[in-house]
Every structure is written in C-alpha cells, then in structure tokens.
C-alpha cells in the first residue's frame, strides 16, 4: 500500500511538471513574439480563391482569462487536389499535434468534416491516434479556426498585432496572410497573429 501511494505521488508530480513545462514554454514563446519588431503590411490585390502552398504557416495566440494558448497551422505536401496540413497547439498545461489529409482545400467551415481523408492526433505524451475519414470534434473546431477564415466584409481598417501592422484589413483578415487570412478575431477569447510565412517556420515544439 505504501509503495502504491508513493508511485501515485511520483506520477502526479510528473504530470504537474510536464504541465508546468508546457506553460513555461508557451509563455516564453509569446513573450518573445510580443517583443519583436512590428513591420507594416499594406494591402494587395486579392485573388478570387487563394490556393494553399506547401510551406505556408501561421502562428496565433488565443488569450482568455484562463491564459494564452499558441496555435500553429502549416501546409504540407500536395498531390493534385489532396493536401496535407499540420496543426500544433501549446499552452494551458497541454499540447496537441494534428496531421490531416484533406481530399481538397475546403472553402467553408461546414465543408471541412466532409473532406477529411485521414487524421493523426497526438495529445501530450500520449500515443498517436489514427482515424480514417474523421477527426475528433475538438480537432475539427481547431482546424476550422486555423485553416478557414471568415468572409471578408466591412470597411478597411488597420490592425496592429505582434506579427505587424496590417493596413486594409477587412473583417479581421488581410490578403497578405496565408491559409486563413486572419489577423485578429474576437469572440469568447481573442486570437491574434504572431507570425506567418512560407518557409515552414514557427515551430512550437
């Protein structure tokens, strides 16, 4: 009984250490992003439908009263219409890694579930879970947020976030930002763009 209690305490202590480490890394990354130089991005001509390109990535912070979470999306290989995407989430004591194969690039959030061919999901230090033609509900919601932007409407505005000063934003999005186009979104929490590019950068872990 005594040895079982000791093992349980060691296990719980280890979990707290892992969670604390995750929070420390997320906080350190976010602090680094907030102290970078702020470039200015002017508006540019918008294509009718922008095709995702391998190497494109975005990194966001999602802040609420519970703290901040960092979310990264990137585009992997393409074979015809089929596309591989990767999504990482880090913060609030947890980390998530997702790989999705999509039959095609979805244009709307409600198309996402129907185009998933395969999903690979790893939560924390747990095993990778593989599914055919489906993904867990929380993964679908995360993928929709990081991959698909809102309809660009409303007048032009300038938005300043850690990734830069974006002139000519509409509906919180900007034509220079790849994948979803989102610069800032406000809802139950606040999503802000930290970094973007086309060199597969911005790794969280």
N, C-alpha and C positions, 0 to 999 in steps of 0.2 A: 504493500500500500504506500509505504514511504517513497520507494523508488518511482512508483507511478506518479505520485504527486510532484516529485522533482522533475520528472520528464515533462509533465504538463507545464510547469512553470518555465522550464527552458524553452519549450515550444512557443508559449505565449510571449516570452521575452523576445524570441527571434522574430515573431510576427511584428511586434512593435518596432523592432529595429529596422526591419525591411520597410515598414510603412513610413517611419521617420526618415529613412534614407531617400525614399521616393519624394517625400515632401520637400526635403532639403534640396534635392536636385531640381525639382520644378521651380522652387523659389529662386534658386541661384540663376537658372536659365532666364526666368522672367526679369530678374533684376538686371541681368546683362543686356537683354533686349531693350529695356527702358532707358539705358544709358548710352545707347548707340546714337550716332549722328542721324539726323532726320532729313533725308533727301526729299526733293519736291518732284511729284509726278504729275505732269499735265495730261489732259485728256487726249485721246487719239481716236481715229476712225474706228467704229465698232463693226466687226464682221457680223453677218446675219446669224451664223452659228459657229462658234469657235471650236475647232477640233482639239481635243486633248493631245498633248505631245509628250512622249516619253522623256522623263527628266524634270518635268514641271512639278513644283511643290509649293505648298503654302503652310505656314505655321501660325496658329491662333492662340490667344489666351481667352479663357472663358471664366469670368470673375463673378462671384456672388458672395453672400455673407459667409458661406462655408469655406471660402478661399478661392484659389485660382487653379485651373486645370489647363495644361497645354495640349493642343491637338495639331497633329501634322498629317497632311494628305500628300501623296505623291503618285505620279503616273508611271507605270512600268511599261513592259513591252506591249506592243500592239500586233495583232495578226488579222489583217483585214479590219472588220468592224469590232472584233473582240478586243478587249482591253483589260489589262491587269492593273489594279490600284492597291495601294498600301495606305493604311491609316494607323497612326500611333496616338495613344492618349496617356498622359502622365500627370499625376497630381492627386491631391486629397487622399494620400495614402495608398494609391493603387496605380497600376499601369496595365494598358491593354494594347495588344498588337493584332491588327487585322489585315489579311490579304484577301482580296476579292477578285474573281474573274467575272467580267460582265460581257454578255453577248454583244452589247453595243453601248455607246455612250448615251445615258438617259438625258432627256431634255427637261423632264419634270420629276418632282419628288415621287409622285404616285406611279412612275414607271420603274423605279429602282428595284423593287422586290421581284418584278417580272423578268428582269434581265440578268439576275444573278445566276451564274452557271455553277460556281463553286465558292466556298468560303473557308478560310482557315483562321481560327480565333484563338489567341493565347492570352489568358488573364493572369497577371502577376507571374509567379513562378510555377503556375500550373501547366498541364500538358496542352499541346496544340489540339484543338477540336476541329475536325474536317467535316464539312457538310456539302451535299450536292443539291443545287437548286434552291438554297435557302440560306438565311443568316438569322441569328437571334434578334429579337425586337429592338434591344438597345443598340446593337451594332447597326441595324438598318437606320435608326434615328440618327446615330452619329455620322454614318455615311451620307445620309441626305443633307445634313448640315454642312459637312466639309466638302462635298462634291458638287452640290447643286445650289446655285444662288437664287435669290428671289427675282421676280420680274422687275426690270429696271424702269421705274416710273418716278414722277415728281420732277421738280426743278433741279438744276445743277446746284451743288453745294461743295464746299471744301471741308474735308475731314482730316484731322491730324491724329495719327496713331503711331506706335513705335516703329512701324515699317516705313513711315514717311508722311509727307503732306500730300494729299491726293486732291487735286483740283478737278472739278467737273464730275463729281460723284452723283449718281442718281440711285435713289432707293438704298443707299448704303453700300453700293457697289461701284467699281471702277474698271474701265476697259483694259487697263494695263495688268490687272491682277489675274493670273491664270486660274484654271479649274472652276471655282465657283464665282470668282469676281468680287467676293465680299471683302469690304474694308472694315465696316463696323455694323453690328446688329445688336439691337436692344430688345430684350424680352424679359423672361424671368431672371436672366443673367445678361452680362454684356460680353459679346465676342469682339475682339479686336485683332487686326492683322499685325503680326510681329515680324514676319519675313516671308519673302517669296522669291522664286527664281526658276531657272530651267536647267540647273546643274545637279539636281537630286540632293540638294543640301538640306540643312536644318534638322539634322538627326536629333532626336530627343533622348535616345538610349541605345 
